[in-house]
């Protein structure tokens, strides 16, 4: 996974529900598929699970990217 994708994952993990909703609305507008329900959900692989464990176990990992940093990436 690229550094930018990892930072986005971290930002999504720590953002509040309203910020996540705004981000999802942007994603839908930018990348709308004919039918989002047709996208299959995929189970996390070992790399995904390891990243999640690291985030949960690291007491210093409370915010990986601020809302402002994420917005700057999207502009």
Secondary structure, 3 states (H helix, E strand, C coil): CCHHHHHHHHHHHHCCHHHHHHHHHHHHHHCCCCCHHHCCCCCCCHHHHHHHHHHHHCCCCCCCCCHHHHHHHHC
